[in-house]
Amino acid sequence: MTVAAVDSASPQRRAGLRTILRLGMRELRNGFDGFRIFIACLALGVMVIAAVGALADALRAGLVTQGEVILGGDVMFARAHVRATAAEREVFDNLGRVSETATMRTMARRVDGSDQALAELKGVDDGYPLAGDVTLKSSGSFAHAIAGDGAVADAMLLERLGLKIGDKMRIGEAEVTVGGILDSEPDAVADRMTYGPRIFVSLATLEKTGLVKPGTLIRWRYAIKLPEAAAADKQALADLRTKVAQKLADGGFSSGDRFDPSPQITRVLERLRQFLILIGLASLLVGGVGIANAVSTFVDKRMKVIATLRSVGASGAQIMGIFLVQLGLMTAIGIAIGLALGVLVPTLIDAFYGDLLPVRIDIQVSPRSLGIAALYGTLIALLFALWPLGRAENVKASVLFRDSVNSPGGRPRAGLIAIISVLAALLVGVAVATSDPRSIALYVIAGLVVMLAVFGWLGGYLSRLAGKLPRSRRPELNLALRNIASPDGLTRSVLLSLGTGLSLLVAVGLANAALVADLQERLPAEAPSYFLLDIPPADFDGLKDRVSRHIPGATLVEAPMLRGRIVALKGKPVEELTFPADTQWVLNSDRGLSYSETVPEGSSVSGGTWWAKDYSGPPLVSFEGEIAKKLGIGLGDSITVNVLGRNIEAKVASTRDVKWESIALNFIMVFSPNTLRAAPHNLLATVRLPPGGAPGAESDMVRDLGRAYPGVSAIRVRDAIDQFSKIFAKVMVAVQVAGSVTLTAGALVLAGALVTAQRRRVLEAVILKTIGARRRQILEVHAWEYALLALIAALVAILLGSAVAWVAVTRVMELDYVFSLGSVGFSLGIAAAMIAAFGGIGTWAILRAPPAPYLRSE
């Protein structure tokens, strides 16, 4: 080809593109008719994904902006059991102003011993808090309230014990005076999950309680306020933490800074964000059915236009280009609306539910969150629009000479199918790449694809089956079956939209039921009734006798209890290692550990061998098998754990299968006795009470133990489970709300299908009324049709949702599956309500349509 030919071809191509753009924009002069459902379905899914991302961004920004207050300073160092030594404290003092606090669980008791309650005790120094303020519901200052033997207590605790300001209560061996009622504390988020109301005392008062002993489960925190210049740089703070960790290499301190004051909350937010985005993707995929229906209807209405373009020489690619211009603009509008609505969600949540959030949110949205939402929206729009749009190329010019117009048949050309396949692969790739662990994304997408495929096939099968059924004696039922069998009826759309949304709701509901049942209803018959914490080894025999005296037949099982932090695996510091989020938590802070001569109750050796009872060689450890596998450690590998400020390197001698659901005394790491026996420690014990005890014996036992052993804390197992259930219920509300959006997307698809079929149904009703049918009979025809479709969709959704929930519960969560009739009944109710609402609105519009205009047009 000559240069002149190439130069002349370029203007022709540019002219062709200009023509395509001009014709595409001209087609939009008719407005958005036919694209409203397209835009609504796309905007809804994008809104969910953008809202989840925006809320996560706002919470993360809130953590950063309030980081100094949440943490109690610019940086923080913490350790279990052991207070900082003079040399360690000197390192902290050289950095800036330091505030020392100590937190532990204990029992708060009335002075006469008549009642007691579990509480979270916090001892603070004169410098506390370095940032923020402790606010009181009562008058006076915090410092004055805890002066001397004073204490500030949560109102819930005072109500539980029947105390007021000025009254005394016993904590350990000391009597303290209630000097104030707590309203809020600045660094509550940075502390670990609490099981009881808070009590504040001074560190001097904490010493008087006698609770600070070697081996007591107490967490010492050192918040440090740095010079302003040093605190403003995120990297400088990270470097400072690394430098201190190297200087105190054997200290076993965990650390944090103001830019990430609560890694636990950050991790939970990120995991929840990823999961809710996948739920938003589900709503987009369901809405994709509405997008495909809208594009198919659009092509049907433009068939004469397509045939005209064909007759004047337009190619299939040019026709595709003209319509892609319009679809591209509609996609941009839908995505823009979704992003705008999604960005508003954090503001609304802050206005109505801000007090329930762990931190006050700071409205900031990252380009990443908006970009992910827009990318998902674009991929879904193209994925579902290209197939029906591609069939427009099959329209011939001869359509102009036909009286009846049918939908274009056949498949798109091979090149377009290849593009659709690439888009599908890209969608899966993006979902997997932005999820951790990635298996969750694969499970969710696989479940959604199965749902869409099953309900798509079911729609076609029911249409064919309804056409083959024998005629009934009821004419209304015959007409309903004919509508179900009609190729352009509502069968496929109703089943796809209603069935997929209901399946997801059933799956979420059953997964929730399984978790709740695992926590509450499926406790083993021999589950312990109480956990007893911080039992001095020398007092265990006496404590056991007291329990037996109050409740004969009670069984006590004890285990040594320490806390330690894994600092190295196979000789490599954990700071240099990265694992998936479902495993990384093991390394992020200190863990409970123990030692034992025999295999603990509720676990069995799955690999290696247990040490002999008189073993006296190098330190050995038995590791929980599943976690060991995820950490990549096996028999013979070394693990270094910092316990009480001392690094201990042990070799993995065995792995164990642990039945955590037995609630027996089990630990991720159990050491050989010679490793930790000499370390200061207390005991943890479980108490199993026999059934049918004397009324009041349990309360008397707990009160007697409190008087005799003031340092021992008793936690009722049921109370601990209820506390976790409340936290979990809040998380499930967010999941169920996001899942309901998927059903809303299904409602939009259903509404679009009803709009598409409206003219045919009105004409049918007009003809029926003309030949003598009454309104009641037409209403009955529609009632039969909608009821049959809703019932079939709900039943299949229950089966499919149950299967998805079974996979999620047994494979991902690794729990026992539980079938909940309540979740199923809720789904059936939703199906009935949706079909009644949409079917009723559609039927009402059909019945009120005047016959004359439709008869004249025909």
C-alpha positions in Angstrom: 0.0 0.0 0.0 1.4 3.4 -0.9 1.8 6.3 1.5 -0.9 8.2 -0.2 -3.3 5.3 0.3 -2.5 5.2 4.0 -3.0 8.9 4.4 -6.3 8.8 2.6 -7.5 5.9 4.7 -7.0 7.8 8.0 -9.4 10.6 7.3 -11.9 8.0 6.2 -11.6 6.2 9.5 -11.9 9.5 11.4 -15.0 10.4 9.3 -16.5 7.0 10.1 -15.9 7.4 13.8 -17.5 10.9 13.7 -20.5 9.4 11.9 -20.9 6.7 14.5 -20.7 9.2 17.3 -23.1 11.6 15.6 -25.7 8.8 14.8 -25.3 7.4 18.3 -25.9 10.8 20.0 -28.8 11.5 17.6 -30.5 8.2 18.8 -30.5 9.7 22.3 -32.9 12.5 21.3 -35.7 10.2 22.3 -34.5 10.5 25.9 -33.7 7.7 28.4 -36.8 5.6 27.5 -35.9 2.0 27.9 -32.7 2.8 29.8 -34.2 3.6 33.2 -33.9 0.0 34.5 -30.5 -0.2 32.9 -29.3 2.9 34.8 -31.1 1.9 38.1 -29.6 -1.6 38.2 -26.1 -0.4 37.5 -26.4 2.6 39.9 -27.7 0.3 42.7 -24.8 -2.1 42.5 -22.1 0.6 42.1 -23.7 2.5 45.0 -23.3 -0.5 47.4 -19.6 -1.1 46.4 -18.8 2.7 46.5 -20.7 3.0 49.9 -18.7 0.1 51.5 -15.4 1.5 50.2 -16.3 5.1 51.3 -17.4 4.0 54.8 -14.2 2.0 55.2 -12.2 5.0 54.0 -14.0 7.3 56.4 -13.5 4.9 59.4 -9.8 4.5 58.5 -9.4 8.2 58.2 -11.2 8.6 61.6 -8.7 6.2 63.1 -5.8 8.2 61.7 -7.1 11.7 62.7 -8.1 10.5 66.1 -5.1 8.1 66.4 -3.3 10.1 69.1 -6.4 10.2 71.3 -7.3 6.5 70.6 -3.8 5.3 71.3 -3.2 7.7 74.3 -0.1 9.2 72.6 1.9 9.1 69.5 3.3 5.7 70.0 2.5 2.9 72.4 4.4 -0.2 73.7 2.6 -3.0 75.5 3.5 -6.3 77.2 1.6 -8.9 79.2 2.5 -10.0 82.8 5.6 -8.0 83.4 5.9 -4.3 84.1 8.7 -2.4 82.3 12.1 -2.6 84.1 14.0 0.5 85.0 16.2 0.1 81.9 13.2 -0.4 79.6 11.4 2.6 81.2 14.5 4.7 80.6 14.3 3.9 76.9 10.7 5.1 76.8 11.4 8.2 78.9 14.1 9.3 76.5 11.5 9.4 73.7 9.1 11.9 75.3 6.4 12.1 78.0 5.2 8.7 79.1 2.0 7.5 80.6 1.9 4.0 82.2 -1.4 2.1 82.5 -2.3 -1.5 83.5 -5.5 -3.3 82.6 -6.8 -6.6 83.9 -10.0 -8.5 84.6 -11.1 -8.7 88.2 -14.2 -9.0 90.4 -15.7 -6.0 92.0 -17.6 -6.8 95.2 -19.8 -5.2 97.7 -18.0 -4.6 101.0 -20.3 -7.1 102.8 -19.7 -9.7 100.1 -23.3 -10.0 99.3 -22.8 -9.4 95.5 -20.1 -9.2 93.0 -19.6 -8.6 89.2 -16.9 -9.1 86.6 -15.1 -5.8 85.8 -12.3 -4.5 83.7 -9.8 -2.7 86.0 -7.5 0.0 84.7 -4.8 1.5 86.8 -3.4 4.8 85.5 -0.6 7.2 86.5 -0.7 11.0 87.1 0.1 11.7 83.4 -2.9 9.8 82.0 -4.3 10.6 79.5 -1.7 12.2 77.4 -4.3 13.0 74.7 -8.0 13.4 75.0 -10.0 13.4 78.3 -11.8 11.0 80.6 -15.3 12.4 80.9 -17.6 11.8 83.9 -21.3 11.7 84.2 -20.9 13.0 87.7 -19.5 16.3 88.9 -15.8 16.9 89.5 -12.6 16.1 87.7 -11.2 12.6 86.9 -8.0 13.2 88.7 -9.9 14.2 91.9 -12.2 11.2 91.6 -9.4 8.7 91.6 -7.2 10.5 94.2 -6.3 8.6 97.3 -8.4 5.3 97.3 -11.0 6.7 94.9 -12.3 4.9 91.8 -14.3 5.9 88.8 -16.7 3.2 87.7 -19.1 2.5 84.8 -22.8 3.2 85.7 -23.7 -0.3 84.6 -21.4 -1.8 87.4 -22.8 0.5 90.0 -26.3 -0.4 89.1 -25.4 -4.1 89.1 -24.0 -3.8 92.6 -26.5 -1.3 93.9 -23.8 1.3 94.7 -23.6 5.1 94.3 -21.0 7.9 94.6 -19.5 7.8 98.0 -20.1 4.1 98.6 -17.2 1.7 99.0 -16.6 -1.5 97.1 -13.9 -4.2 97.4 -11.4 -4.9 94.6 -8.9 -7.6 95.5 -7.7 -6.9 99.0 -8.5 -3.2 99.0 -11.6 -1.1 99.6 -12.1 1.8 97.2 -14.5 4.7 97.3 -16.7 5.4 94.2 -15.6 9.0 93.4 -17.2 9.4 90.0 -19.3 7.7 87.2 -17.6 7.1 83.9 -19.0 8.6 80.7 -16.2 8.0 78.2 -12.5 7.2 78.1 -10.3 8.3 75.1 -8.3 5.1 74.5 -11.1 2.5 75.0 -10.8 1.4 71.3 -7.1 0.6 71.8 -7.8 -1.8 74.6 -8.8 -5.3 73.9 -12.4 -6.6 73.9 -13.8 -6.2 77.3 -16.1 -8.6 79.1 -17.2 -6.3 81.9 -17.7 -2.6 82.8 -14.7 -0.4 83.4 -13.2 0.7 86.8 -10.4 3.3 87.0 -8.0 3.6 89.9 -4.6 5.1 90.4 -1.5 2.8 90.0 -0.9 3.3 93.7 -4.4 2.0 94.5 -3.9 -0.9 92.1 -0.8 -1.9 94.1 -2.9 -1.9 97.3 -5.4 -4.4 95.8 -2.7 -7.1 95.9 -3.7 -8.2 92.4 -0.4 -7.3 90.8 1.6 -10.5 91.4 4.0 -12.6 89.2 2.0 -14.5 86.7 -1.2 -12.4 86.9 -2.9 -11.8 83.6 -2.3 -8.1 83.4 -1.4 -5.9 80.4 1.0 -3.0 80.9 0.8 -0.2 78.3 3.2 2.7 77.8 1.8 5.6 75.8 4.4 8.2 74.7 3.9 11.8 73.5 6.7 12.7 71.2 7.9 16.1 70.1 5.6 17.6 67.5 8.1 17.3 64.6 8.7 13.6 65.3 5.1 12.7 65.6 3.9 14.1 62.2 5.8 11.7 59.9 4.3 8.3 59.5 7.5 6.7 58.3 9.5 8.3 61.2 7.1 6.7 63.7 7.5 3.3 62.0 11.3 3.7 62.1 11.1 4.7 65.7 9.1 1.5 66.6 11.6 -0.6 64.7 14.5 1.0 66.5 13.0 0.5 69.9 12.1 -3.1 69.1 15.8 -3.7 68.2 17.0 -2.0 71.3 14.6 -4.1 73.5 14.9 -7.2 71.4 14.2 -9.5 74.4 11.4 -7.3 75.8 8.5 -8.9 73.9 6.7 -5.6 73.5 4.1 -5.1 70.9 3.7 -1.6 69.5 1.4 0.8 67.7 1.4 4.4 66.5 -1.1 7.1 65.9 -1.4 6.3 62.2 -2.7 2.8 63.0 -3.8 2.9 66.6 -5.9 -0.3 66.6 -4.6 -2.9 64.1 -7.4 -5.3 65.3 -10.1 -2.8 64.2 -8.2 -2.1 61.0 -8.1 -5.7 60.1 -11.8 -6.3 60.9 -12.8 -3.3 58.8 -10.7 -4.5 55.9 -12.1 -8.0 56.0 -15.7 -6.7 56.4 -15.1 -4.3 53.5 -13.9 -7.0 51.3 -16.8 -9.3 52.1 -19.4 -6.5 51.7 -17.9 -5.6 48.3 -18.5 -9.1 47.2 -22.1 -8.8 48.3 -22.3 -5.6 46.3 -20.9 -7.5 43.4 -23.7 -10.0 43.8 -26.3 -7.2 43.5 -24.5 -6.0 40.4 -24.6 -9.5 38.9 -28.3 -9.8 39.6 -28.8 -6.3 38.2 -26.9 -7.5 35.2 -29.9 -9.6 34.2 -31.9 -6.3 34.2 -29.2 -4.7 32.1 -29.4 -7.6 29.6 -33.2 -7.4 29.5 -33.0 -3.6 28.9 -30.5 -3.9 26.1 -32.5 -6.8 24.5 -35.7 -4.7 24.6 -33.8 -1.7 23.3 -32.5 -3.7 20.3 -36.0 -5.1 19.7 -37.5 -1.6 19.5 -34.7 -0.4 17.1 -34.9 -3.3 14.7 -36.5 -1.2 12.0 -33.7 1.3 12.5 -31.1 -1.4 12.3 -32.7 -2.8 9.1 -32.7 0.7 7.6 -29.0 1.1 8.4 -28.4 -2.3 6.8 -30.2 -1.3 3.6 -28.0 1.8 3.1 -24.8 -0.2 3.6 -23.9 0.0 7.3 -21.8 -2.9 8.5 -22.4 -4.9 11.7 -19.4 -3.2 13.4 -20.8 0.2 12.6 -24.2 -0.6 13.9 -22.6 -2.0 17.1 -20.5 1.2 17.4 -23.7 3.4 17.1 -25.4 1.5 19.9 -22.2 1.2 22.0 -22.0 5.0 22.0 -25.5 5.1 23.6 -24.8 2.3 26.0 -21.5 3.9 27.0 -23.2 7.1 27.9 -25.9 5.2 29.9 -23.2 3.3 31.7 -21.4 6.5 32.6 -24.6 8.0 33.9 -25.4 4.9 36.0 -21.9 4.7 37.5 -21.9 8.4 38.2 -25.2 8.2 40.1 -24.0 5.1 42.0 -20.8 6.8 43.0 -22.6 9.9 44.1 -25.1 8.0 46.2 -22.4 5.7 47.6 -20.3 8.7 48.8 -23.3 10.0 50.7 -23.7 6.9 52.7 -21.0 7.5 55.3 -22.5 11.0 56.0 -25.9 9.5 56.6 -24.5 6.7 58.8 -22.6 9.2 60.9 -25.7 11.4 61.3 -28.0 8.6 62.4 -25.7 5.9 63.9 -22.4 7.7 64.6 -22.6 7.0 68.3 -22.6 3.3 67.7 -19.4 3.3 65.6 -16.1 2.5 67.3 -14.6 5.8 66.2 -16.0 9.0 64.8 -15.7 8.9 61.1 -13.8 11.5 59.0 -15.4 11.8 55.6 -12.7 11.0 53.1 -13.0 8.8 50.1 -10.0 7.4 48.3 -9.7 7.2 44.5 -9.1 3.4 45.0 -12.5 2.8 46.5 -14.3 4.8 43.8 -12.1 3.2 41.1 -13.0 -0.3 42.2 -16.7 0.5 42.2 -16.5 2.1 38.8 -14.5 -0.8 37.4 -17.0 -3.3 38.6 -19.8 -1.3 37.2 -18.1 -1.0 33.8 -17.3 -4.7 33.6 -20.8 -5.8 34.6 -22.4 -3.4 32.1 -20.3 -4.6 29.2 -20.5 -8.2 30.2 -24.3 -8.3 30.2 -24.9 -5.8 27.4 -22.6 -7.1 24.7 -24.4 -10.4 24.2 -27.9 -9.0 23.4 -26.3 -6.1 21.6 -24.2 -8.5 19.5 -27.3 -10.2 18.2 -28.2 -6.9 16.5 -25.7 -7.8 13.8 -28.0 -10.7 12.8 -30.8 -8.3 11.8 -31.2 -8.2 8.0 -32.5 -5.5 5.7 -35.4 -7.7 4.8 -37.0 -6.9 8.2 -38.3 -3.8 6.5 -40.6 -5.9 4.3 -42.1 -8.0 7.1 -45.3 -7.2 9.0 -44.2 -8.9 12.2 -41.0 -8.2 14.0 -39.4 -10.9 16.1 -36.4 -10.6 18.4 -33.1 -11.3 16.5 -32.0 -14.8 17.1 -28.7 -16.6 17.0 -25.5 -15.9 18.8 -23.1 -13.0 18.5 -20.1 -13.5 16.3 -17.1 -15.4 17.7 -15.0 -12.4 18.2 -17.6 -10.8 20.4 -18.0 -14.0 22.4 -14.2 -14.0 23.0 -14.4 -10.4 24.3 -17.2 -11.3 26.6 -15.1 -14.3 27.9 -12.2 -11.9 28.5 -14.4 -9.5 30.4 -15.7 -12.4 32.6 -12.2 -13.5 33.4 -11.2 -10.0 34.2 -14.1 -9.6 36.6 -13.2 -12.7 38.4 -9.5 -11.6 38.5 -10.4 -8.2 40.0 -12.6 -9.8 42.6 -10.0 -12.4 43.6 -7.1 -9.8 43.6 -9.0 -7.5 46.0 -10.0 -10.2 48.4 -8.2 -11.8 51.3 -8.3 -14.7 51.6 -8.9 -15.1 47.9 -10.8 -18.3 48.3 -13.8 -16.3 49.6 -14.0 -14.4 46.3 -13.9 -17.6 44.4 -16.6 -19.2 46.5 -18.9 -16.1 46.2 -18.5 -15.8 42.5 -18.9 -19.5 41.9 -22.1 -19.4 44.0 -23.5 -16.5 42.1 -22.7 -18.1 38.7 -24.4 -21.3 39.8 -27.5 -19.3 40.9 -27.7 -17.4 37.7 -27.2 -20.6 35.6 -29.7 -22.6 37.6 -32.5 -20.0 37.5 -31.8 -19.2 33.9 -32.1 -22.9 32.9 -35.1 -23.3 35.2 -36.9 -20.4 33.5 -36.6 -22.1 30.1 -37.5 -25.5 31.4 -40.7 -24.2 33.1 -41.7 -22.4 29.9 -41.4 -25.7 27.9 -43.1 -27.7 30.7 -46.0 -25.3 31.0 -46.7 -25.6 27.3 -46.9 -29.4 27.5 -49.2 -29.7 30.6 -52.8 -31.0 29.9 -55.5 -28.4 29.9 -57.3 -27.7 33.2 -61.0 -27.3 33.7 -60.3 -23.8 35.1 -59.8 -21.3 32.2 -58.0 -18.9 34.5 -55.4 -21.5 35.3 -55.1 -22.4 31.6 -54.4 -18.8 30.7 -51.8 -18.5 33.5 -50.0 -21.6 32.3 -50.1 -20.2 28.8 -48.4 -17.0 30.0 -45.8 -19.0 31.8 -45.1 -20.9 28.6 -45.0 -17.8 26.4 -41.4 -17.3 25.1 -41.7 -13.5 25.7 -43.4 -13.9 29.1 -42.1 -13.2 32.6 -41.0 -16.7 33.6 -37.3 -16.3 33.0 -37.1 -12.8 34.4 -39.1 -13.6 37.5 -37.1 -16.7 38.3 -33.8 -15.0 37.7 -34.5 -11.8 39.6 -36.5 -13.2 42.5 -34.7 -16.6 42.8 -31.2 -15.2 42.9 -31.9 -12.5 45.5 -33.8 -15.0 47.7 -31.1 -17.6 47.4 -28.5 -15.1 48.7 -30.8 -14.1 51.6 -31.4 -17.7 52.5 -27.6 -18.4 52.4 -26.8 -15.4 54.6 -29.7 -16.3 57.0 -28.6 -19.9 57.3 -25.0 -19.0 57.8 -26.0 -16.6 60.6 -28.1 -19.3 62.2 -25.3 -21.8 62.0 -22.9 -19.4 63.8 -25.4 -18.5 66.5 -26.2 -22.2 67.0 -22.5 -23.0 67.2 -22.0 -20.3 69.9 -25.1 -20.9 71.9 -27.3 -23.9 71.2 -24.6 -26.5 70.3 -22.5 -26.2 73.4 -21.4 -29.7 74.4 -23.3 -31.4 77.2 -20.2 -31.4 79.4 -19.3 -27.7 78.7 -17.9 -25.9 81.7 -20.1 -23.5 83.6 -17.3 -21.1 84.7 -13.8 -20.1 83.9 -11.7 -19.2 86.9 -8.8 -16.8 86.2 -5.6 -16.0 88.1 -5.6 -18.9 90.6 -2.3 -19.0 92.5 -1.0 -22.6 92.3 -0.7 -22.9 96.0 -4.4 -22.0 96.5 -5.9 -24.4 94.0 -6.5 -27.4 96.3 -8.2 -25.1 98.9 -10.3 -23.5 96.1 -11.3 -27.0 94.8 -12.4 -28.0 98.3 -14.6 -24.9 98.7 -16.3 -25.6 95.3 -17.0 -29.2 96.3 -18.4 -28.1 99.7 -20.9 -25.8 98.0 -21.8 -28.0 95.1 -20.9 -31.7 95.5 -20.0 -33.4 92.2 -18.6 -30.2 90.7 -15.5 -31.0 88.5 -12.5 -28.7 88.2 -9.9 -29.0 85.5 -6.8 -26.7 85.8 -4.0 -25.7 83.4 -1.0 -23.3 83.8 -1.7 -20.0 82.0 0.8 -17.6 80.7 0.9 -15.2 77.8 3.7 -14.9 75.3 4.3 -13.4 71.9 5.8 -15.3 68.9 8.8 -13.4 67.8 10.4 -15.7 65.3 9.5 -18.7 63.2 12.3 -21.0 62.0 14.8 -18.4 63.1 13.2 -15.6 61.1 11.7 -12.5 62.9 7.9 -12.4 62.4 8.2 -8.7 61.4 9.7 -10.0 58.1 6.9 -12.6 57.5 3.5 -12.0 55.9 0.6 -14.4 56.0 -3.1 -14.2 55.0 -5.3 -12.3 57.4 -6.9 -15.4 58.8 -3.5 -16.5 60.1 -1.6 -13.2 60.7 -3.5 -12.6 63.9 -1.5 -15.3 65.6 1.6 -13.3 65.2 0.3 -9.8 65.8 0.1 -9.8 69.6 0.6 -12.0 72.7 -1.2 -15.4 72.8 -2.2 -17.6 75.7 0.1 -20.6 76.2 0.5 -23.4 78.7 2.5 -26.5 79.6 1.4 -30.1 80.2 2.7 -33.5 80.9 -0.2 -35.1 79.0 -2.2 -34.3 75.9 -4.9 -31.7 77.0 -8.5 -32.7 77.1 -10.4 -32.0 73.9 -7.3 -32.4 71.6 -5.5 -35.3 70.0 -2.0 -35.7 68.5 -2.1 -35.6 64.7 1.6 -35.6 64.0 4.8 -36.4 65.9 4.8 -37.7 69.5 4.1 -36.3 72.9 7.0 -36.0 75.4 7.5 -38.3 78.3 6.3 -37.2 81.7 9.8 -36.9 83.1 11.2 -35.2 80.0 14.1 -32.8 80.8 15.7 -32.0 77.5 15.6 -28.9 75.2 12.4 -27.0 75.1 9.6 -28.7 73.1 6.2 -27.4 71.9 3.0 -28.9 70.6 1.3 -26.6 68.0 -2.3 -26.6 66.9 -2.2 -28.4 63.6 -4.3 -26.2 61.3 -2.6 -23.0 62.3 0.9 -24.7 62.1 0.0 -25.7 58.5 -1.0 -22.1 57.6 2.2 -20.7 59.2 4.3 -23.2 57.2 5.9 -24.8 60.2 6.2 -28.6 60.8 7.8 -31.1 63.1 11.4 -30.2 64.0 11.0 -26.5 63.1 11.9 -23.9 65.7 9.6 -21.3 67.3 10.8 -18.4 69.4 8.3 -17.1 72.0 8.9 -14.2 74.3 7.5 -15.0 77.8 7.9 -12.6 80.7 10.5 -10.6 78.8 12.6 -13.6 77.9 13.0 -15.3 74.5 12.5 -19.1 74.6 13.3 -21.1 71.5 11.5 -24.5 71.3 11.3 -27.2 68.7 7.9 -28.4 67.4 7.6 -32.0 68.7 4.0 -32.6 67.7 0.8 -31.1 66.2 -2.7 -31.4 67.6 -6.3 -31.5 66.3 -8.2 -29.3 68.8 -11.9 -29.5 69.3 -12.3 -25.8 70.3 -16.1 -26.3 70.5 -15.6 -28.5 73.6 -14.6 -25.3 75.5 -12.0 -27.4 77.3 -8.7 -25.8 78.4 -6.8 -25.7 75.1 -4.1 -23.5 73.7 -2.5 -22.9 70.3 0.9 -23.7 71.9 1.5 -26.2 74.7 5.1 -26.6 76.0 6.9 -29.3 77.7 6.7 -28.8 81.5 10.5 -28.2 81.9 10.2 -25.2 79.6 7.9 -23.0 81.7 7.4 -24.6 85.1 9.8 -22.3 86.8 8.3 -19.2 85.3 5.9 -17.2 87.6 2.4 -18.0 86.6 -1.1 -18.7 87.8 -3.7 -21.3 86.9 -6.7 -21.2 84.7 -9.5 -23.6 85.6 -12.9 -24.7 84.3 -15.7 -25.6 86.7 -18.4 -28.1 85.5 -21.4 -28.0 87.7 -23.7 -31.1 87.9 -27.3 -30.7 86.8 -30.0 -30.1 89.3 -28.1 -28.3 91.9 -29.7 -26.7 94.9 -31.2 -23.2 94.3 -28.8 -20.4 95.1 -25.8 -22.8 95.5 -24.1 -21.5 92.5 -24.3 -17.9 93.6 -23.2 -18.8 97.1 -20.2 -20.6 95.7 -19.1 -17.6 93.6 -19.5 -15.2 96.6 -17.5 -17.5 98.9 -14.7 -17.8 96.4 -14.6 -14.1 96.1 -14.3 -13.6 99.8 -11.7 -16.3 100.2 -9.7 -15.6 97.1 -10.2 -11.9 96.1 -7.7 -12.1 93.3 -9.6 -14.9 91.5 -12.0 -13.8 88.7 -15.0 -16.0 87.8 -16.4 -15.7 84.2 -19.7 -17.4 83.5 -19.3 -19.2 80.2 -22.8 -18.3 79.0 -22.1 -14.6 79.7 -18.9 -14.7 77.6 -20.8 -16.3 74.7 -23.6 -13.8 74.9 -21.1 -10.9 74.8 -19.5 -12.3 71.6 -23.0 -13.0 70.1 -23.9 -9.3 70.6 -20.8 -8.2 68.7 -21.4 -10.8 66.0 -25.1 -9.7 65.6 -24.0 -6.2 64.7 -21.7 -7.5 62.0 -24.5 -9.7 60.6 -26.8 -6.7 60.4 -24.4 -5.1 57.9 -24.2 -8.3 55.9 -28.0 -8.7 55.8 -28.5 -5.1 54.8 -26.0 -5.6 51.9 -27.7 -8.9 51.0 -31.1 -7.1 50.9 -29.7 -4.8 48.3 -29.2 -7.8 46.1 -32.9 -8.5 46.4 -33.6 -4.9 45.6 -31.6 -5.4 42.4 -33.8 -8.4 41.7 -36.9 -6.2 42.3 -35.6 -3.7 39.6 -35.1 -6.6 37.2 -38.6 -7.8 37.9 -40.0 -4.2 37.4 -38.2 -3.9 34.1 -39.6 -7.3 33.0 -43.1 -6.1 33.9 -42.7 -2.9 32.0 -41.4 -4.8 28.9 -44.4 -7.1 28.9 -46.9 -4.4 29.8 -48.2 -3.7 26.3 -48.8 -7.3 25.4 -50.5 -8.0 28.7 -52.8 -4.9 28.4 -53.7 -6.0 24.9 -54.5 -9.5 26.2 -56.7 -8.1 29.0 -58.5 -5.8 26.5 -59.3 -8.8 24.3 -60.5 -10.8 27.3 -62.7 -8.0 28.5 -64.1 -7.6 25.0 -65.2 -11.2 24.8 -66.8 -11.0 28.3 -64.2 -11.7 30.9 -64.7 -10.0 34.2 -62.0 -8.1 36.1 -62.1 -10.8 38.8 -61.2 -13.5 36.3 -58.3 -11.5 34.8 -57.0 -10.8 38.3 -57.2 -14.5 39.0 -55.2 -15.3 35.9 -52.4 -13.1 37.0 -52.6 -14.3 40.6 -52.2 -17.9 39.5 -49.2 -17.0 37.3 -47.4 -14.9 39.9 -48.2 -17.4 42.7 -46.8 -20.3 40.8 -43.6 -18.5 39.7 -43.1 -17.1 43.2 -43.6 -20.5 44.8 -41.2 -22.3 42.4 -38.6 -19.5 42.8 -38.8 -19.6 46.6 -38.6 -23.4 46.8 -35.6 -23.6 44.5 -34.0 -20.6 46.3 -34.3 -22.5 49.6 -32.6 -25.5 48.1 -29.9 -23.5 46.3 -29.4 -21.0 49.2 -29.1 -24.0 51.6 -26.5 -25.6 49.4 -24.5 -22.3 49.3 -24.8 -21.9 53.1 -23.7 -25.5 53.6 -20.5 -24.8 51.6 -19.8 -21.5 53.4 -20.4 -23.0 56.8 -18.7 -26.3 56.5 -15.9 -25.4 54.1 -15.1 -21.8 54.8 -16.1 -21.3 58.4 -15.5 -25.0 59.3 -18.6 -25.2 61.5 -21.6 -27.6 61.8 -24.4 -26.8 59.4 -27.8 -26.0 60.9 -31.0 -25.6 59.0 -33.2 -22.7 60.3 -36.9 -22.7 59.5 -37.0 -19.1 60.6 -34.6 -18.0 57.8 -36.6 -20.1 55.3 -39.9 -18.7 56.4 -38.5 -15.2 56.2 -37.4 -15.8 52.6 -40.9 -17.2 51.7 -42.5 -14.1 53.2 -40.2 -11.8 51.2 -41.1 -13.7 48.0 -44.8 -13.4 48.7 -44.5 -9.7 49.5 -42.4 -8.9 46.4 -44.6 -10.8 44.0 -47.8 -9.4 45.6 -46.5 -5.8 45.3 -45.1 -5.9 41.8 -47.7 -8.2 40.5 -50.5 -6.1 42.1 -49.1 -2.9 40.6 -48.8 -4.4 37.2 -52.3 -6.0 37.3 -53.8 -2.8 38.5 -52.3 -0.9 35.6 -53.6 -3.5 33.2 -57.1 -3.5 34.6 -57.5 0.2 34.5 -56.2 0.6 30.9 -59.0 1.8 28.5 -59.8 -0.7 25.7 -60.5 1.7 22.8 -57.0 3.0 22.1 -55.5 -0.5 22.0 -58.3 -1.9 19.8 -57.9 1.0 17.3 -54.1 0.5 17.1 -54.6 -3.1 16.1 
